[in-house]
Amino acid sequence: AAASSAGDLEKRDANVAECTELNAVAKKQKKDIAAVKKMKAREIAEAKRLAEEERQRTLAAERAERQRQLEEEKRRQEEEERQLRMRDDVFSITGLKYGEAKASCGEKVTLLREPENEYDANAVKVINGYRQLVGRIEKD
């Protein structure tokens, strides 16, 4: 009976050792699983951060492109306005007499309304750069 009892004790001790070993393995596996979960969470967080950075870069690039387009449109409008300001109006001048003041083709002149004109209340005087009367714009 003592031999069977010693054998039982050995079996029990072997079972306890096995259980202890299994518990240690289970604890290690839990730690490994927790470490993997933590690593995956970090990877997910990093992927989200990178995606947000990319989104921000894309938005910044879109804003910069829109700003460039607005500036280009503004430059185009300013150039168009400049061209309109520089546009030469061509018209015929009446009342030119030999020996009086003249204006050359392309010369800048001043136009002044002349409501007191006895022949035409809508008359417009043409004055050259020397402030001399060159003539008047034709009615037509």
NORFEN-V295075 format. One record per residue. N is the residue number from 1. RES is the residue in one small letter. PHI is phi as a letter, one per 40 degrees, with the letter a starting at -180 (none if undefined). PSI is psi in whole degrees, 0 to 359 (NA if undefined). D_FIRST is the distance of its C-alpha to the first C-alpha in whole Angstrom. Layout:
N & RES & PHI & PSI & D_FIRST
N & RES & PHI & PSI & D_FIRST
This chain:
1 & a & none & 326 & 0
2 & a & c & 326 & 4
3 & a & c & 320 & 5
4 & s & c & 328 & 5
5 & s & c & 322 & 6
6 & a & c & 323 & 9
7 & g & c & 321 & 10
8 & d & c & 320 & 10
9 & l & c & 321 & 12
10 & e & c & 319 & 14
11 & k & c & 316 & 15
12 & r & c & 316 & 16
13 & d & c & 321 & 18
14 & a & c & 318 & 20
15 & n & c & 319 & 21
16 & v & c & 317 & 22
17 & a & c & 317 & 24
18 & e & c & 316 & 25
19 & c & c & 319 & 26
20 & t & c & 317 & 28
21 & e & c & 317 & 30
22 & l & c & 320 & 31
23 & n & c & 319 & 32
24 & a & c & 317 & 34
25 & v & c & 316 & 36
26 & a & c & 318 & 37
27 & k & c & 317 & 38
28 & k & c & 319 & 40
29 & q & c & 320 & 41
30 & k & c & 317 & 42
31 & k & c & 318 & 44
32 & d & c & 317 & 46
33 & i & c & 316 & 47
34 & a & c & 319 & 49
35 & a & c & 319 & 50
36 & v & c & 316 & 51
37 & k & c & 318 & 53
38 & k & c & 317 & 55
39 & m & c & 317 & 56
40 & k & c & 319 & 57
41 & a & c & 318 & 59
42 & r & c & 318 & 61
43 & e & c & 317 & 62
44 & i & c & 315 & 63
45 & a & c & 318 & 65
46 & e & c & 318 & 66
47 & a & c & 318 & 68
48 & k & c & 318 & 69
49 & r & c & 315 & 71
50 & l & c & 320 & 72
51 & a & c & 319 & 73
52 & e & c & 319 & 75
53 & e & c & 316 & 77
54 & e & c & 318 & 78
55 & r & c & 317 & 79
56 & q & c & 319 & 81
57 & r & c & 318 & 83
58 & t & c & 315 & 84
59 & l & c & 318 & 85
60 & a & c & 318 & 87
61 & a & c & 319 & 88
62 & e & c & 318 & 90
63 & r & c & 317 & 91
64 & a & c & 318 & 93
65 & e & c & 317 & 94
66 & r & c & 318 & 96
67 & q & c & 318 & 97
68 & r & c & 317 & 99
69 & q & c & 318 & 100
70 & l & c & 317 & 102
71 & e & c & 320 & 103
72 & e & c & 317 & 105
73 & e & c & 319 & 106
74 & k & c & 315 & 108
75 & r & c & 318 & 109
76 & r & c & 316 & 110
77 & q & c & 318 & 112
78 & e & c & 319 & 113
79 & e & c & 319 & 115
80 & e & c & 316 & 116
81 & e & c & 319 & 118
82 & r & c & 316 & 119
83 & q & c & 320 & 121
84 & l & c & 320 & 122
85 & r & c & 327 & 124
86 & m & c & 351 & 125
87 & r & d & 134 & 127
88 & d & c & 125 & 130
89 & d & c & 131 & 132
90 & v & b & 131 & 135
91 & f & a & 162 & 139
92 & s & c & 145 & 142
93 & i & b & 133 & 145
94 & t & b & 170 & 148
95 & g & g & 19 & 151
96 & l & c & 131 & 151
97 & k & b & 150 & 154
98 & y & d & 131 & 155
99 & g & g & 348 & 155
100 & e & c & 182 & 153
101 & a & d & 150 & 149
102 & k & b & 165 & 147
103 & a & b & 135 & 143
104 & s & c & 158 & 142
105 & c & c & 127 & 139
106 & g & g & 350 & 136
107 & e & c & 141 & 137
108 & k & c & 135 & 135
109 & v & b & 166 & 138
110 & t & b & 137 & 137
111 & l & b & 128 & 138
112 & l & b & 132 & 140
113 & r & c & 148 & 141
114 & e & b & 71 & 144
115 & p & c & 341 & 145
116 & e & c & 2 & 148
117 & n & c & 128 & 150
118 & e & c & 340 & 153
119 & y & c & 328 & 152
120 & d & a & 111 & 148
121 & a & c & 344 & 146
122 & n & c & 13 & 143
123 & a & c & 149 & 144
124 & v & b & 121 & 142
125 & k & c & 147 & 144
126 & v & b & 120 & 142
127 & i & b & 132 & 142
128 & n & c & 183 & 142
129 & g & c & 343 & 140
130 & y & c & 11 & 143
131 & r & g & 34 & 144
132 & q & b & 143 & 146
133 & l & c & 122 & 147
134 & v & c & 322 & 147
135 & g & i & 205 & 147
136 & r & b & 153 & 145
137 & i & c & 137 & 143
138 & e & c & 150 & 144
139 & k & c & 322 & 144
140 & d & c & NA & 142
